[in-house]
Amino acid sequence: MNPEELLTTTRTVRKRLDLERPVPMELIEQALTIALQAPSGSNRQEWQWIVVTDVDQRAAIGELYRRATYAYMASSGFAGKLFADDPTRAPVQQRTGGSIEYLADHMGDVPVLLIPCLKTGSATLPDGNQAGMWASLLPAVWSYMLAARSLGLGTAWTTLHLNHEREAAEILGLPDDVHQAALIPTAYYTGDTFKPAARRPLSEVLHVDRW
């Protein structure tokens, strides 16, 4: 897989995650080893990675995600995103809504749940440059997802479980100074491969020198 194909076909996978086929830990470790080459602020590498494979642990985290997702789906904010003012996107958004609901019901069944974390040295997040802080972790998370794709695995970037972050931290036994950034379900995928998604043209979002 060449770099362009990898970057344009690493898709969010929800309904096509294979819930029955175990994922060898060796593949997860291989993807994470690649991810550790990502940049981090001042090269501090404060990332920590929780790999959840235990059935009961997955079920507990999955239930938090289900609760948070259904609360979000009941909100006006979700409805507004689902029925965007662009009629050409409405069918795609409706399919997305169905796949979000599916993953909410099955998150706890996914063979591997990855929770990337950042160790900050404090139970509270610092004021100021949050973008700079999380930039020390999130590029590595995306690198993990790209590496997983290259190894034949599907992933999805989710964060809704963070609405119950404290409960998740208790389930995982996290220290107070370790903060979660995402929940990445990881599994083999079913069906054929993926293709690039429809996106707004660059001309609509590109600004040169000024807005």
C-alpha positions in Angstrom: 0.0 0.0 0.0 1.6 3.3 -1.1 1.4 6.3 1.2 -1.4 8.0 -0.8 -3.5 4.9 -0.7 -2.9 4.5 3.0 -3.8 8.1 3.8 -6.9 8.2 1.7 -8.4 4.8 2.6 -7.9 4.8 6.4 -11.6 5.2 7.1 -13.8 5.2 10.3 -14.9 1.6 10.6 -18.1 0.8 12.6 -20.4 -1.7 11.1 -17.6 -3.6 9.4 -15.6 -4.4 12.5 -15.3 -8.1 12.8 -16.6 -8.8 16.3 -15.8 -12.6 16.2 -12.2 -12.8 15.0 -9.5 -12.3 17.7 -6.8 -9.8 17.1 -3.3 -11.0 18.0 -1.6 -8.7 20.6 1.5 -8.8 18.4 -0.3 -6.8 15.7 -1.4 -4.2 18.3 2.1 -3.9 19.6 3.4 -3.6 16.1 1.0 -0.8 15.3 1.9 1.0 18.6 5.6 0.6 18.0 5.1 2.5 14.7 2.9 5.1 16.5 5.7 5.8 19.0 7.7 7.4 16.2 5.2 10.3 16.0 6.2 13.8 17.2 5.6 15.0 20.8 6.2 18.3 22.4 9.9 18.8 23.4 10.2 15.0 22.7 8.8 14.3 26.2 6.8 11.2 25.0 4.4 11.4 27.9 1.9 9.1 26.1 0.5 6.0 27.7 -1.5 3.3 26.0 -4.2 1.2 27.6 -5.1 -1.9 25.5 -8.3 -3.5 26.7 -9.0 -7.1 25.7 -10.6 -8.5 28.9 -14.3 -9.4 28.2 -15.6 -7.7 31.4 -13.4 -4.6 31.0 -14.5 -4.2 27.4 -18.2 -4.6 28.4 -17.8 -1.9 31.1 -16.1 0.6 28.8 -18.6 -0.2 26.1 -21.5 0.5 28.3 -20.1 4.0 29.1 -19.8 4.6 25.4 -23.3 3.4 24.7 -24.8 5.7 27.4 -22.8 8.7 26.1 -23.6 8.0 22.5 -27.4 7.6 23.0 -27.4 10.8 25.0 -25.6 12.6 22.2 -27.9 11.1 19.5 -30.9 12.5 21.5 -29.5 16.0 21.5 -30.3 18.7 19.0 -26.6 19.1 18.2 -26.5 15.6 16.8 -29.7 16.2 14.8 -28.2 19.4 13.3 -25.1 17.6 12.2 -27.1 14.6 10.8 -29.4 16.8 8.7 -26.8 19.3 7.4 -28.0 22.2 5.2 -26.3 20.5 2.3 -28.9 18.2 0.7 -26.3 16.3 -1.2 -24.8 15.1 2.0 -28.1 14.1 3.8 -28.1 10.4 2.6 -24.5 10.0 3.7 -25.2 11.6 7.1 -28.2 9.4 7.7 -26.0 6.3 7.0 -23.5 7.7 9.4 -26.2 8.0 12.1 -27.1 4.3 11.7 -23.4 3.2 11.9 -22.9 5.4 15.0 -25.9 3.7 16.7 -24.5 0.2 15.7 -21.1 0.9 17.2 -22.8 2.2 20.4 -24.5 -1.1 20.8 -21.4 -3.2 20.0 -18.4 -1.2 21.3 -18.0 -3.7 24.2 -17.9 -6.6 21.7 -15.0 -5.2 19.7 -11.9 -7.5 20.3 -9.5 -4.7 21.2 -10.2 -1.2 22.7 -7.3 1.2 22.7 -7.4 4.2 25.1 -4.5 6.6 24.4 -3.6 8.7 27.5 -1.4 11.6 28.4 0.5 11.8 31.6 0.5 15.4 32.7 1.7 15.2 36.3 -1.5 16.8 37.7 -5.0 15.7 38.3 -6.3 18.8 36.6 -5.5 19.9 33.1 -3.3 23.0 32.9 -4.7 26.4 31.7 -3.5 27.9 28.5 -2.3 26.1 25.4 -4.5 22.9 25.3 -3.8 22.5 21.6 -0.1 22.2 22.3 -0.6 19.7 25.1 -2.8 17.3 23.2 -0.6 17.7 20.1 1.9 15.6 22.0 -0.5 12.6 21.8 -3.0 12.9 19.0 -0.5 12.6 16.1 0.6 9.3 17.6 -3.0 8.1 17.8 -3.5 8.8 14.1 -0.2 7.0 13.4 -1.6 4.0 15.2 -4.7 4.0 13.1 -2.7 4.3 9.9 -0.4 1.4 11.0 -3.4 -0.7 12.0 -4.9 -0.1 8.5 -1.6 -1.2 6.9 -1.8 -4.4 9.0 -5.3 -5.2 7.8 -7.2 -3.8 10.8 -10.1 -1.3 11.0 -10.4 1.4 13.6 -12.6 4.3 14.5 -11.7 7.5 16.3 -14.3 8.0 19.1 -14.3 10.3 22.2 -17.9 10.2 23.5 -17.0 7.9 26.4 -15.1 10.9 27.8 -18.5 12.2 29.0 -18.0 9.6 31.7 -14.2 9.9 31.9 -14.0 9.5 35.7 -16.0 6.3 35.6 -13.7 5.0 32.8 -10.6 5.9 34.8 -12.0 3.9 37.7 -12.6 0.9 35.5 -9.1 1.1 34.1 -7.4 2.0 37.4 -5.8 5.1 36.0 -3.8 7.4 38.2 -5.2 10.9 38.7 -2.5 12.5 36.5 -3.2 10.3 33.5 -5.9 11.8 31.1 -7.7 9.9 28.4 -7.8 11.3 24.8 -9.9 8.8 22.8 -11.4 5.3 22.5 -10.2 3.5 19.4 -12.0 0.2 18.7 -9.7 -2.1 16.7 -10.6 -5.3 14.8 -10.2 -7.0 11.5 -12.8 -5.7 9.1 -15.3 -7.5 7.0 -16.0 -7.1 3.3 -13.7 -5.6 0.7 -11.2 -2.8 1.2 -11.9 0.9 1.5 -11.9 3.8 -1.0 -11.4 7.5 -0.5 -14.4 9.3 0.9 -16.3 12.2 -0.7 -14.9 15.5 0.6 -15.6 19.2 0.0 -13.3 20.5 -2.7 -10.1 22.1 -1.6 -11.1 25.4 -3.3 -13.9 25.8 -0.7 -11.6 25.5 2.3 -8.3 26.9 1.2 -7.1 30.4 2.2 -3.8 31.8 1.1 -2.2 34.6 3.1 -5.5 35.9 4.5 -9.1 34.6 5.2 
